Amino acid sequence: MARVVVIGAGIAGLASAALLARDGHDVEVLERGSRVGGRAGWIDDAGFRFDTGPSWYLMADVYEHFAEMLGTTMDELVDLQVLDGYTILAGDSADTTGAAPAVERLDVPRGEEAVTALAESLEPGAGEELGRYLASARSALGLALEEFLYNPYSAVGAVVNPRVLGAAPDLARWLSTSLSSWSGKRFTHPLLRQMLQYNAIFLGADPRKAPAIYHLMSHIDLVEGVRYPKGGFTAFVESLHLLALEAGARITLNAEVSEIVAARRGGSLGGLLGASGEVRGVRWTDADGRERRTRADVVVSAADLHHTETELLAPDLRTYPERAWTNAVPGPSSVLVMLGVDGELPSLPHHTLLLTRDWEAGLDAVFEGSPTPEVTSLYVCKPSASDDGVAPEGAENVFLLVPVSGEIGLGRGTGYPRGDAADDGEPAREPDPAVEHIADAAIAQVARWAGIPDLADRIRVRHTLGPGDFGADYHSWKDGMLGPSHVLRQSAMFRRGPASRRVDGLYYAGGTAAPGVGVPMCLISAELVLKSVRGDTSAGPIPIPAPVPQDGAVPA
C-alpha cells in the first residue's frame, strides 16, 4: 500500500482517487476550491441548475469500462438518456442585423443508416461515400482505443506490434493529412464538411491542423450518438465523488498545494542529464491559512500540467520547464453564458451548433488569436429539452459556449453567484466588458438564427464565465478551456504524461496530460496512472475479470 496524494478533485482527480483507493492504496485528495468537480462545475440559481462545463456525453464505452473497474455500471450511477441527434444552423457571418436572416437548418440524426441518407439528400453520391468515411472512422477509433489512448508508453516497443504494423498505411495517411483536407476532398457540400470537421474543436484543435485520424470522432457522434445524464454532468460528478469516498479516499477542500516535495538524488551519467528525485509529499495551505505538509510515496497531479511543472516543482526537477512550453500549441478558451429563460423555446433542441458559412474567420479568431467576430460559430445546449429538473416549470435552461482564444486578454465573467459553493467566498466582481459584449452578441445571434426575437427580454437569470475564470480558478495555461491542442506533436505518445521523467512517484492526470481533453480522456488518464503505479505497460484497457459464478452456476 502506497500513501497517495491527489492534487485536484476534478473528474480526473476523483477518478484517480477512486481507482487507486480501490487498489488498496491510502489516498488523500487536496482540492483548492470549495467543491469537487473542477471544470465540471455548476450554478444553482432561482430554480435553475446550470452545468458550467461538459455537456456532450460521448464515448459511452469508456464510461462503462471505468464504471466496471469500480464494480458498478453507468446505469447504476446515472440515469442516461440517448438523444436523437442534434441540429446545425448555418448562416452568414456578415449578418448582424435583422430578425430573420437566411439560415439553413440541418437536423443531424443518430445512426449510420439515417446519417448516410441525410448526406445523400445534400449531395448525390455522398451517402455511399459517407458510409466508407464512417467505416474508416470506426477502424481508427478501434485502433486508438486498443493501441494508443490507454497506452502509458512506458515500455520499449509500446506501439510496435502486428496490429499497428498492419495499420501502418492507414496511419501514414491519417497522420500526414489534416482533418479538414480528409473530409474536404471527399465531400463538396459545405454543411456536410462542417458536420465532419466541427468536432475537432471538442479536442481543442483546429480542423485545418488536426491530423485526420481524428475523423474517428464522426463515428462517435454520428453512429454511437450522444447521451445525456439526467441532472447534467453534475450528476456524474456526484456519483464519481461517492465512488471515491466509498473506495476509501479522503477529500479535503480549500486546500491549496504550493509544492510537490521530492528527495533529490544524482542524475544519470553523473548528473550530466540533470538532477532527479523521489516523491516525499506535498506542502499545502488549509482553509484557515495554516501551512501543512502531507507525506506521500505517490503524488498524482490532476491540476493543470503547466502549473504543476512550473509552479509546484523545483526548477531542477521539472520535466517540462517554462522553455518547453514556448512552442507548445494551446487549445481554445471560451466565453460561457448560462441563461434562465421564461417560456418555451421550441426552435432549440437539446444540442444546437450555430456554424457560420465562412467559418475560416471564426477558426482564425479561436486558434490564431485574431479578434472574435460579432457573428461566429458557437454552441447552444438546452438541457431542459430532456430534463425537467434543471429549470422551473414554464422556463428553459440555456447554455451558450462561444469559442475564443485565451491569448487575447479576455478577463472574467460574472462568475458564480455570491454564496454559491463554487464561489470560494470571493466578493462580487464587475465582469470584463469585453466578455459581456461577446455574451450579448451570442444571445443576439441565437435570437436571430433560431427565430426567437424576444430572447433577450425573456432572460430571468444570467451568468457568464470568461477565459480569465479558467486561469484564475484552475491555473489554466493560456487561460484555456480544455488543455493543449491535439495537433500531431501533442497527441498519443507525444502527449505529456502520465509520469514525470525527473521525479519517481509523480504522475499527471486530466485534460492537460495524456491522453487528452474531454471527460472520457480524463477517465482514461486516471487508468493510465493506475497502470503506471502497478507497472503495467500494456497498450489497451485493463481487462475486467469475469464475474465469479454463484451457487454452481455456469457463466454464459
RODO-2510 file (C-alpha; in nm, 4 decimals, decimal comma):
residues 556
     n   res          X          Y          Z
     1     m     0,0000     0,0000     0,0000
     2     a     0,1325     0,3403    -0,1008
     3     r     0,0485     0,6741     0,0559
     4     v    -0,1010     0,8741    -0,2294
     5     v    -0,1834     1,2434    -0,2568
     6     v    -0,4012     1,3517    -0,5490
     7     i    -0,3900     1,7217    -0,6335
     8     g    -0,7289     1,8384    -0,7569
     9     a    -1,0783     1,6936    -0,7231
    10     g    -1,1889     1,7430    -1,0802
    11     i    -1,3086     1,4441    -1,2787
    12     a    -0,9554     1,3114    -1,3370
    13     g    -0,8604     1,3627    -0,9724
    14     l    -1,1708     1,1896    -0,8396
    15     a    -1,1309     0,9063    -1,0924
    16     s    -0,7643     0,8579    -0,9984
    17     a    -0,8504     0,8591    -0,6287
    18     a    -1,1273     0,6026    -0,6750
    19     l    -0,9118     0,3627    -0,8782
    20     l    -0,6065     0,3890    -0,6529
    21     a    -0,8081     0,3579    -0,3314
    22     r    -0,9907     0,0543    -0,4679
    23     d    -0,6486    -0,0923    -0,5499
    24     g    -0,5619    -0,0764    -0,1809
    25     h    -0,3699     0,2493    -0,1522
    26     d    -0,4123     0,5167     0,1164
    27     v    -0,5428     0,8127    -0,0837
    28     e    -0,5974     1,1757     0,0115
    29     v    -0,7270     1,4332    -0,2360
    30     l    -0,6411     1,8001    -0,1881
    31     e    -0,8728     2,0407    -0,3725
    32     r    -0,8053     2,4162    -0,3735
    33     g    -1,1715     2,5047    -0,4275
    34     s    -1,4729     2,4604    -0,2040
    35     r    -1,6363     2,1934    -0,4216
    36     v    -1,5396     1,8890    -0,6217
    37     g    -1,5781     1,8626    -0,9988
    38     g    -1,3204     2,1087    -1,1288
    39     r    -1,4214     2,2354    -1,4705
    40     a    -1,7358     2,0215    -1,4472
    41     g    -1,8959     2,2820    -1,2237
    42     w    -2,2480     2,4029    -1,1696
    43     i    -2,4558     2,7015    -1,0672
    44     d    -2,7848     2,6800    -0,8756
    45     d    -2,9900     2,9962    -0,9050
    46     a    -3,3660     3,0660    -0,8844
    47     g    -3,4593     2,7057    -0,9548
    48     f    -3,2151     2,6655    -1,2456
    49     r    -2,9226     2,4255    -1,2328
    50     f    -2,6593     2,5104    -1,4908
    51     d    -2,3681     2,2878    -1,5839
    52     t    -2,0679     2,5158    -1,6358
    53     g    -1,8507     2,2529    -1,8003
    54     p    -1,9006     1,9419    -2,0162
    55     s    -2,2369     1,8852    -2,1817
    56     w    -2,1720     1,6257    -2,4578
    57     y    -2,1725     1,2685    -2,3251
    58     l    -1,9703     1,0833    -2,5892
    59     m    -1,7705     0,7567    -2,5943
    60     a    -2,0157     0,5721    -2,3709
    61     d    -1,7984     0,2569    -2,3728
    62     v    -1,5169     0,4448    -2,1986
    63     y    -1,7510     0,5466    -1,9172
    64     e    -1,8845     0,1928    -1,8926
    65     h    -1,5376     0,0396    -1,8734
    66     f    -1,4405     0,2848    -1,5996
    67     a    -1,7541     0,2032    -1,4001
    68     e    -1,6873    -0,1701    -1,4327
    69     m    -1,3368    -0,1191    -1,2936
    70     l    -1,5051     0,0110    -0,9795
    71     g    -1,7504    -0,2767    -0,9635
    72     t    -2,0554    -0,0938    -1,0929
    73     t    -2,2260     0,0186    -1,4147
    74     m    -2,3178     0,3543    -1,5579
    75     d    -2,6850     0,2611    -1,5331
    76     e    -2,6377     0,2311    -1,1574
    77     l    -2,4552     0,5643    -1,1370
    78     v    -2,6653     0,7959    -1,3552
    79     d    -2,9922     0,7987    -1,5457
    80     l    -2,8743     0,8077    -1,9077
    81     q    -3,0916     0,9188    -2,1960
    82     v    -2,9937     0,8615    -2,5602
    83     l    -3,0601     1,1731    -2,7678
    84     d    -3,1990     1,1563    -3,1206
    85     g    -2,9237     1,3730    -3,2637
    86     y    -2,8510     1,7423    -3,2831
    87     t    -2,9203     2,0437    -3,5040
    88     i    -2,6932     2,2639    -3,7132
    89     l    -2,7956     2,6194    -3,8029
    90     a    -2,5815     2,7709    -4,0777
    91     g    -2,5792     3,1413    -4,1508
    92     d    -2,3630     3,4248    -4,2769
    93     s    -2,1031     3,5815    -4,0521
    94     a    -2,1735     3,9221    -4,2088
    95     d    -2,5386     3,9131    -4,0978
    96     t    -2,5507     4,1154    -3,7746
    97     t    -2,8937     4,2767    -3,8106
    98     g    -3,2473     4,1769    -3,8885
    99     a    -3,4863     3,9409    -3,7159
   100     a    -3,4988     3,6714    -3,9826
   101     p    -3,1630     3,6137    -4,1544
   102     a    -3,1195     3,3448    -4,4201
   103     v    -3,0393     3,0445    -4,2023
   104     e    -3,0206     2,6862    -4,3199
   105     r    -3,1285     2,4217    -4,0688
   106     l    -2,9871     2,0693    -4,0709
   107     d    -3,1238     1,8140    -3,8233
   108     v    -2,8483     1,5554    -3,7835
   109     p    -2,9904     1,2142    -3,6879
   110     r    -2,8233     0,9331    -3,4961
   111     g    -2,7186     0,6093    -3,6618
   112     e    -2,5284     0,5237    -3,9787
   113     e    -2,8299     0,4493    -4,1967
   114     a    -3,0049     0,7752    -4,1111
   115     v    -2,6975     0,9931    -4,1400
   116     t    -2,5882     0,8472    -4,4740
   117     a    -2,9396     0,9123    -4,6050
   118     l    -2,9031     1,2722    -4,4885
   119     a    -2,5697     1,3010    -4,6698
   120     e    -2,7244     1,1666    -4,9910
   121     s    -3,0005     1,4269    -4,9684
   122     l    -2,7380     1,7003    -4,9538
   123     e    -2,5074     1,5721    -5,2246
   124     p    -2,5654     1,2909    -5,4785
   125     g    -2,3288     1,0024    -5,4079
   126     a    -2,2373     1,1365    -5,0652
   127     g    -2,4343     0,8665    -4,8825
   128     e    -2,2158     0,5855    -5,0114
   129     e    -1,9017     0,7938    -4,9598
   130     l    -2,0036     0,8742    -4,6034
   131     g    -2,0514     0,5037    -4,5382
   132     r    -1,6884     0,4479    -4,6351
   133     y    -1,5834     0,7506    -4,4288
   134     l    -1,7595     0,6146    -4,1198
   135     a    -1,6101     0,2676    -4,1712
   136     s    -1,2671     0,4286    -4,1729
   137     a    -1,3612     0,6302    -3,8625
   138     r    -1,4680     0,3101    -3,6855
   139     s    -1,1365     0,1468    -3,7728
   140     a    -0,9418     0,4484    -3,6486
   141     l    -1,1376     0,4531    -3,3222
   142     g    -1,0773     0,0833    -3,2580
   143     l    -0,7049     0,1251    -3,3206
   144     a    -0,6899     0,4305    -3,0940
   145     l    -0,8691     0,2574    -2,8058
   146     e    -0,6735    -0,0660    -2,8281
   147     e    -0,3274     0,0696    -2,9013
   148     f    -0,2914     0,4398    -2,8210
   149     l    -0,5317     0,6013    -2,5745
   150     y    -0,4812     0,3534    -2,2875
   151     n    -0,1095     0,3148    -2,3588
   152     p     0,1281     0,4602    -2,0946
   153     y     0,4162     0,4349    -2,3461
   154     s     0,6425     0,3144    -2,0672
   155     a     0,7885     0,0140    -2,2481
   156     v     1,0217    -0,0097    -2,5435
   157     g     0,8170    -0,1049    -2,8448
   158     a     0,4908     0,0101    -2,6863
   159     v     0,3366     0,0601    -3,0288
   160     v     0,5353    -0,1900    -3,2323
   161     n     0,3101    -0,4906    -3,2712
   162     p     0,1383    -0,6714    -3,5588
   163     r    -0,1847    -0,4713    -3,5215
   164     v    -0,0115    -0,1353    -3,5509
   165     l     0,2253    -0,2517    -3,8227
   166     g    -0,0687    -0,3839    -4,0226
   167     a    -0,2412    -0,0468    -3,9951
   168     a     0,0738     0,1453    -4,0912
   169     p    -0,0507     0,2504    -4,4389
   170     d    -0,3721     0,3910    -4,2941
   171     l    -0,1840     0,5560    -4,0085
   172     a     0,0548     0,7202    -4,2524
   173     r    -0,2379     0,8718    -4,4429
   174     w    -0,4257     0,9738    -4,1282
   175     l    -0,1240     1,1398    -3,9695
   176     s     0,0038     1,3170    -4,2785
   177     t    -0,3311     1,4736    -4,3725
   178     s    -0,5372     1,7323    -4,1864
   179     l    -0,8925     1,6558    -4,0821
   180     s    -1,0124     1,9431    -4,2982
   181     s    -0,8430     1,8001    -4,6071
   182     w    -0,9531     1,4440    -4,5255
   183     s    -1,3216     1,5372    -4,5332
   184     g    -1,2883     1,8205    -4,7838
   185     k    -1,1592     1,6021    -5,0643
   186     r    -1,4479     1,3567    -5,0198
   187     f    -1,7425     1,5942    -4,9937
   188     t    -1,8320     1,9253    -5,1550
   189     h    -2,1430     2,0353    -4,9630
   190     p    -2,0304     2,2975    -4,7084
   191     l    -2,2643     2,1794    -4,4331
   192     l    -2,1557     1,8204    -4,4761
   193     r    -1,7929     1,9243    -4,4493
   194     q    -1,8619     2,1265    -4,1363
   195     m    -2,0567     1,8390    -3,9820
   196     l    -1,7457     1,6219    -4,0183
   197     q    -1,4966     1,8840    -3,9017
   198     y    -1,6504     2,0807    -3,6160
   199     n    -1,5930     1,8033    -3,3609
   200     a    -1,2175     1,8695    -3,3760
   201     i    -1,2939     2,1678    -3,1546
   202     f    -1,4039     1,9155    -2,8867
   203     l    -1,0357     1,8161    -2,8905
   204     g    -0,9180     2,1740    -2,8664
   205     a    -0,7901     2,1501    -3,2223
   206     d    -0,8210     2,3497    -3,5422
   207     p    -0,9616     2,1068    -3,8045
   208     r    -0,7217     2,2629    -4,0534
   209     k    -0,4286     2,1392    -3,8417
   210     a    -0,5619     1,8372    -3,6523
   211     p    -0,4471     1,5040    -3,8003
   212     a    -0,7082     1,3134    -3,9967
   213     i    -0,7011     1,0234    -3,7504
   214     y    -0,9458     1,2360    -3,5543
   215     h    -1,2131     1,1657    -3,8117
   216     l    -1,2811     0,8860    -3,5604
   217     m    -1,4935     1,1474    -3,3829
   218     s    -1,7507     1,1178    -3,6623
   219     h    -1,8182     0,7558    -3,5696
   220     i    -1,8551     0,8617    -3,2062
   221     d    -2,1079     1,1411    -3,2532
   222     l    -2,2913     1,0239    -3,5670
   223     v    -2,3103     0,6476    -3,5152
   224     e    -2,2703     0,5877    -3,1416
   225     g    -2,4650     0,9050    -3,0720
   226     v    -2,4859     1,1498    -2,7849
   227     r    -2,6236     1,0675    -2,4412
   228     y    -2,7364     1,2876    -2,1557
   229     p    -2,7163     1,2097    -1,7828
   230     k    -3,0305     1,3330    -1,6064
   231     g    -2,9267     1,6134    -1,3751
   232     g    -2,6454     1,7026    -1,6132
   233     f    -2,2783     1,6243    -1,5665
   234     t    -2,3262     1,7386    -1,2089
   235     a    -2,4997     1,4042    -1,1514
   236     f    -2,1955     1,2191    -1,2853
   237     v    -1,9616     1,4264    -1,0662
   238     e    -2,1722     1,3441    -0,7606
   239     s    -2,1570     0,9715    -0,8434
   240     l    -1,7821     0,9872    -0,9018
   241     h    -1,7368     1,1707    -0,5734
   242     l    -1,9281     0,8961    -0,3923
   243     l    -1,7271     0,6222    -0,5646
   244     a    -1,4019     0,7798    -0,4458
   245     l    -1,5287     0,8070    -0,0889
   246     e    -1,6683     0,4529    -0,0875
   247     a    -1,3327     0,3231    -0,2111
   248     g    -1,1698     0,4844     0,0933
   249     a    -1,0285     0,8098    -0,0425
   250     r    -1,0316     1,1189     0,1798
   251     i    -1,1067     1,4570     0,0206
   252     t    -1,0017     1,7890     0,1725
   253     l    -1,1457     2,1065     0,0227
   254     n    -0,9987     2,4581     0,0367
   255     a    -0,6533     2,3013     0,0311
   256     e    -0,4088     2,4878    -0,1937
   257     v    -0,0996     2,2830    -0,2784
   258     s     0,2110     2,5028    -0,3005
   259     e     0,4894     2,2471    -0,3529
   260     i     0,5495     1,8876    -0,4510
   261     v     0,8279     1,7760    -0,2213
   262     a     1,0922     1,5396    -0,3558
   263     a     1,4165     1,3946    -0,2232
   264     r     1,6962     1,4523    -0,4708
   265     r     1,9457     1,2029    -0,5948
   266     g     2,2201     1,2311    -0,8551
   267     g     2,1018     1,2354    -1,2145
   268     s     2,2064     0,9788    -1,4702
   269     l     2,5588     0,9913    -1,6162
   270     g     2,6958     1,1551    -1,3068
   271     g     2,4449     1,4351    -1,3106
   272     l     2,5076     1,5419    -1,6705
   273     l     2,1421     1,4911    -1,7505
   274     g     2,0233     1,6896    -1,4517
   275     a     1,9056     1,6132    -1,1014
   276     s     1,6283     1,3667    -1,0314
   277     g     1,4291     1,2804    -0,7246
   278     e     1,1680     1,0748    -0,5495
   279     v     0,8339     1,1981    -0,4203
   280     r     0,8184     1,2619    -0,0470
   281     g     0,4905     1,4531    -0,0198
   282     v     0,3313     1,7943    -0,0702
   283     r     0,3129     2,1256     0,1105
   284     w    -0,0267     2,2922     0,1192
   285     t    -0,2332     2,5616     0,2898
   286     d    -0,5627     2,4779     0,4598
   287     a    -0,8832     2,6810     0,4768
   288     d    -0,7527     2,8707     0,7825
   289     g    -0,4310     2,9691     0,6095
   290     r    -0,2136     2,7246     0,8020
   291     e     0,0834     2,5694     0,6250
   292     r     0,0761     2,1902     0,6228
   293     r     0,2830     1,9037     0,4859
   294     t     0,1500     1,5613     0,3932
   295     r     0,3876     1,2729     0,3351
   296     a     0,3353     1,0618     0,0261
   297     d     0,5006     0,7884    -0,1765
   298     v     0,2968     0,8823    -0,4841
   299     v     0,1636     1,2194    -0,5969
   300     v    -0,0913     1,2414    -0,8766
   301     s    -0,1337     1,5945    -1,0054
   302     a    -0,4694     1,6375    -1,1737
   303     a    -0,4041     2,0112    -1,1766
   304     d    -0,3047     2,1950    -1,4931
   305     l     0,0202     2,0386    -1,6142
   306     h     0,1889     2,3719    -1,6872
   307     h     0,1099     2,4918    -1,3349
   308     t     0,2289     2,1631    -1,1856
   309     e     0,5599     2,1738    -1,3675
   310     t     0,6417     2,5441    -1,3454
   311     e     0,4988     2,6304    -1,0021
   312     l     0,4847     2,3192    -0,7838
   313     l     0,8236     2,1637    -0,8656
   314     a     1,1731     2,2954    -0,8012
   315     p     1,3435     2,4078    -1,1252
   316     d     1,5872     2,1157    -1,1353
   317     l     1,3022     1,8629    -1,1019
   318     r     1,0906     1,9857    -1,3929
   319     t     1,0384     1,7572    -1,6881
   320     y     0,8643     2,0434    -1,8718
   321     p     1,0135     2,3764    -1,7591
   322     e     0,8861     2,7040    -1,8984
   323     r     1,1079     2,6827    -2,2060
   324     a     0,9357     2,3540    -2,3009
   325     w     0,6084     2,5450    -2,3432
   326     t     0,7434     2,8076    -2,5829
   327     n     0,6417     2,6175    -2,8949
   328     a     0,3509     2,4252    -2,7419
   329     v     0,0117     2,4864    -2,9041
   330     p    -0,2685     2,5868    -2,6666
   331     g    -0,6251     2,4761    -2,7155
   332     p    -0,9070     2,7301    -2,7244
   333     s    -1,0755     2,9093    -2,4412
   334     s    -1,4373     3,0219    -2,4334
   335     v    -1,6989     3,2599    -2,3102
   336     l    -1,9736     3,0626    -2,1345
   337     v    -2,3219     3,2066    -2,0925
   338     m    -2,5816     3,0458    -1,8645
   339     l    -2,9377     3,1720    -1,9142
   340     g    -3,2629     3,1071    -1,7364
   341     v    -3,5342     3,1980    -1,9884
   342     d    -3,9065     3,2449    -1,9303
   343     g    -4,1346     3,0462    -2,1584
   344     e    -4,0603     2,7673    -2,4021
   345     l    -3,8031     2,7704    -2,6823
   346     p    -3,9293     2,5053    -2,9255
   347     s    -3,6892     2,6003    -3,2044
   348     l    -3,3934     2,4896    -2,9931
   349     p    -3,3425     2,1145    -2,9354
   350     h    -3,1068     1,9764    -2,6700
   351     h    -2,7908     2,0435    -2,8760
   352     t    -2,7547     2,3072    -3,1490
   353     l    -2,4460     2,4178    -3,3394
   354     l    -2,4532     2,7622    -3,4985
   355     l    -2,1937     2,7497    -3,7757
   356     t    -2,1034     3,0425    -3,9972
   357     r    -2,0740     2,9613    -4,3661
   358     d    -1,7432     3,1481    -4,3733
   359     w    -1,6093     2,9872    -4,0616
   360     e    -1,2446     3,0452    -4,1518
   361     a    -1,2636     3,3828    -3,9762
   362     g    -1,4048     3,2167    -3,6670
   363     l    -1,1349     2,9494    -3,6694
   364     d    -0,8695     3,2186    -3,7062
   365     a    -1,0147     3,4020    -3,4073
   366     v    -1,0092     3,0891    -3,1911
   367     f    -0,6789     2,9372    -3,2988
   368     e    -0,4779     3,2278    -3,4391
   369     g    -0,5780     3,4943    -3,1880
   370     s    -0,7472     3,7369    -3,4275
   371     p    -1,0444     3,9403    -3,2934
   372     t    -1,3634     3,7457    -3,2224
   373     p    -1,6199     3,8193    -3,4974
   374     e    -1,9506     3,9746    -3,3962
   375     v    -2,1198     3,6716    -3,5526
   376     t    -1,9286     3,3492    -3,5110
   377     s    -1,9673     2,9754    -3,4768
   378     l    -2,0947     2,8780    -3,1332
   379     y    -2,2746     2,6030    -2,9444
   380     v    -2,6104     2,6062    -2,7642
   381     c    -2,7289     2,3468    -2,5143
   382     k    -3,0867     2,3402    -2,3845
   383     p    -3,0853     2,0575    -2,1263
   384     s    -3,4409     2,1433    -2,0239
   385     a    -3,5432     1,9805    -2,3531
   386     s    -3,4591     1,6456    -2,1910
   387     d    -3,4659     1,7137    -1,8177
   388     d    -3,7483     1,8723    -1,6182
   389     g    -3,5214     1,9082    -1,3154
   390     v    -3,2849     2,1753    -1,4470
   391     a    -3,5346     2,4620    -1,4823
   392     p    -3,8543     2,5771    -1,3110
   393     e    -4,1837     2,4871    -1,4749
   394     g    -4,2542     2,7119    -1,7723
   395     a    -3,8891     2,8104    -1,8176
   396     e    -3,5868     2,6899    -2,0145
   397     n    -3,2251     2,6319    -1,9190
   398     v    -2,9903     2,7542    -2,1947
   399     f    -2,6110     2,7279    -2,2079
   400     l    -2,4042     2,9072    -2,4750
   401     l    -2,0398     2,8348    -2,5488
   402     v    -1,8511     3,0799    -2,7698
   403     p    -1,5015     2,9512    -2,8545
   404     v    -1,2397     3,2261    -2,8269
   405     s    -0,8637     3,2491    -2,7982
   406     g    -0,7218     3,2504    -2,4477
   407     e    -0,4367     3,4719    -2,5646
   408     i    -0,6217     3,7950    -2,6443
   409     g    -0,6537     3,9213    -2,2886
   410     l    -1,0199     3,8490    -2,2177
   411     g    -1,0945     3,8588    -1,8462
   412     r    -1,3550     3,7108    -1,6168
   413     g    -1,7315     3,6941    -1,6429
   414     t    -1,9864     3,7472    -1,3688
   415     g    -1,8687     3,4204    -1,2138
   416     y    -2,0635     3,2140    -0,9689
   417     p    -2,3338     3,3867    -0,7614
   418     r    -2,2186     3,5152    -0,4249
   419     g    -2,2697     3,2476    -0,1650
   420     d    -2,2651     2,9616    -0,4170
   421     a    -2,0459     2,6719    -0,3143
   422     a    -1,8215     2,7290    -0,6148
   423     d    -1,7547     3,0951    -0,5355
   424     d    -1,4873     3,0248    -0,2723
   425     g    -1,6015     3,3267    -0,0739
   426     e    -1,4966     3,5842    -0,3307
   427     p    -1,6713     3,9210    -0,3206
   428     a    -1,8966     4,0153    -0,6092
   429     r    -1,6980     4,1491    -0,9007
   430     e    -1,7547     4,3514    -1,2144
   431     p    -1,7169     4,1343    -1,5240
   432     d    -1,4875     4,2226    -1,8105
   433     p    -1,6971     4,4349    -2,0524
   434     a    -1,5381     4,2518    -2,3466
   435     v    -1,6649     3,9183    -2,2117
   436     e    -2,0136     4,0624    -2,1627
   437     h    -2,0090     4,2073    -2,5152
   438     i    -1,9322     3,8632    -2,6594
   439     a    -2,2141     3,7184    -2,4468
   440     d    -2,4573     3,9858    -2,5684
   441     a    -2,3600     3,9229    -2,9311
   442     a    -2,4066     3,5473    -2,8883
   443     i    -2,7535     3,5935    -2,7366
   444     a    -2,8489     3,8254    -3,0241
   445     q    -2,7181     3,5742    -3,2799
   446     v    -2,9166     3,2877    -3,1269
   447     a    -3,2252     3,5097    -3,1194
   448     r    -3,1949     3,5864    -3,4926
   449     w    -3,0875     3,2449    -3,6163
   450     a    -3,3306     3,0399    -3,4067
   451     g    -3,6229     3,2763    -3,4633
   452     i    -3,6608     3,3967    -3,1016
   453     p    -3,6702     3,7770    -3,1455
   454     d    -3,7658     3,8426    -2,7818
   455     l    -3,4999     3,6121    -2,6316
   456     a    -3,3080     3,8885    -2,4518
   457     d    -3,6269     4,0252    -2,2951
   458     r    -3,7200     3,6827    -2,1552
   459     i    -3,3940     3,6211    -1,9686
   460     r    -3,4625     3,5840    -1,5958
   461     v    -3,1191     3,4625    -1,4841
   462     r    -2,7815     3,5255    -1,6469
   463     h    -2,4269     3,4211    -1,5557
   464     t    -2,1079     3,4335    -1,7584
   465     l    -1,7592     3,2869    -1,7364
   466     g    -1,4645     3,4111    -1,9411
   467     p    -1,1097     3,2943    -2,0154
   468     g    -0,9886     3,4771    -1,7056
   469     d    -1,2057     3,2489    -1,4948
   470     f    -1,0288     2,9407    -1,6298
   471     g    -0,6930     3,0952    -1,5469
   472     a    -0,7924     3,2109    -1,2002
   473     d    -0,9983     2,9101    -1,0933
   474     y    -0,7939     2,6278    -1,2468
   475     h    -0,4464     2,7753    -1,3113
   476     s    -0,5154     2,7031    -1,6790
   477     w    -0,2228     2,7587    -1,9139
   478     k    -0,3010     3,0459    -2,1512
   479     d    -0,6466     3,0726    -1,9846
   480     g    -0,7500     2,7658    -2,1835
   481     m    -1,0817     2,5890    -2,1502
   482     l    -0,9524     2,2381    -2,2273
   483     g    -0,5764     2,1938    -2,2449
   484     p    -0,3034     2,1793    -2,5075
   485     s    -0,4386     2,1344    -2,8593
   486     h    -0,4427     1,7920    -3,0233
   487     v    -0,2055     1,8730    -3,3037
   488     l     0,0022     1,5699    -3,4024
   489     r     0,3012     1,6588    -3,1857
   490     q     0,0739     1,6843    -2,8804
   491     s    -0,1196     1,3606    -2,9340
   492     a    -0,0779     0,9915    -2,8425
   493     m     0,2841     0,9114    -2,7479
   494     f     0,3734     1,2794    -2,7915
   495     r     0,1215     1,3922    -2,5264
   496     r     0,2892     1,4779    -2,1956
   497     g     0,2489     1,2278    -1,9146
   498     p     0,1383     1,0128    -1,7473
   499     a     0,4648     1,0004    -1,5480
   500     s     0,7326     1,2541    -1,4642
   501     r     1,0712     1,1749    -1,6125
   502     r     1,2513     1,3593    -1,3319
   503     v     1,0632     1,2594    -1,0166
   504     d     0,9835     0,8984    -0,9345
   505     g     0,6322     0,8619    -0,7944
   506     l     0,4933     1,1746    -0,9656
   507     y     0,2135     1,1237    -1,2170
   508     y    -0,0150     1,3513    -1,4176
   509     a    -0,3860     1,3151    -1,4909
   510     g    -0,6529     1,5280    -1,6547
   511     g    -0,7181     1,7015    -1,9825
   512     t    -0,3797     1,8766    -1,9927
   513     a    -0,1952     1,5423    -1,9802
   514     a    -0,2161     1,2117    -2,1684
   515     p    -0,4279     1,1018    -2,3427
   516     g    -0,6018     1,4387    -2,3867
   517     v    -0,9063     1,6576    -2,3394
   518     g    -1,2646     1,5650    -2,2589
   519     v    -1,4305     1,3648    -1,9842
   520     p    -1,3647     1,0205    -2,1402
   521     m    -0,9960     1,1088    -2,1767
   522     c    -0,9850     1,2228    -1,8130
   523     l    -1,1199     0,8823    -1,7079
   524     i    -0,8585     0,7109    -1,9238
   525     s    -0,5876     0,9340    -1,7751
   526     a    -0,6803     0,8017    -1,4313
   527     e    -0,6447     0,4465    -1,5611
   528     l    -0,3044     0,5375    -1,7074
   529     v    -0,1960     0,6496    -1,3609
   530     l    -0,3196     0,3223    -1,2116
   531     k    -0,1314     0,1238    -1,4766
   532     s     0,1841     0,3257    -1,4134
   533     v     0,1674     0,2702    -1,0377
   534     r     0,1161    -0,1022    -1,0980
   535     g     0,3975    -0,1168    -1,3517
   536     d     0,1527    -0,2262    -1,6212
   537     t     0,2957    -0,1419    -1,9640
   538     s     0,0124    -0,2891    -2,1717
   539     a    -0,1424    -0,0842    -2,4521
   540     g    -0,5141    -0,1431    -2,4042
   541     p    -0,7726    -0,1038    -2,1293
   542     i    -0,7183    -0,3084    -1,8122
   543     p    -0,9227    -0,6277    -1,8541
   544     i    -1,2262    -0,6603    -1,6277
   545     p    -1,2325    -1,0011    -1,4534
   546     a    -1,5336    -1,2142    -1,5388
   547     p    -1,7835    -1,2436    -1,2518
   548     v    -1,7362    -1,5482    -1,0318
   549     p    -2,0259    -1,7957    -1,0768
   550     q    -2,2516    -1,8254    -0,7736
   551     d    -2,4076    -2,1470    -0,6391
   552     g    -2,2507    -2,3604    -0,9053
   553     a    -2,3994    -2,1589    -1,1907
   554     v    -2,2228    -2,1814    -1,5246
   555     p    -2,1386    -1,8391    -1,6771
   556     a    -2,2851    -1,7707    -2,0195
***
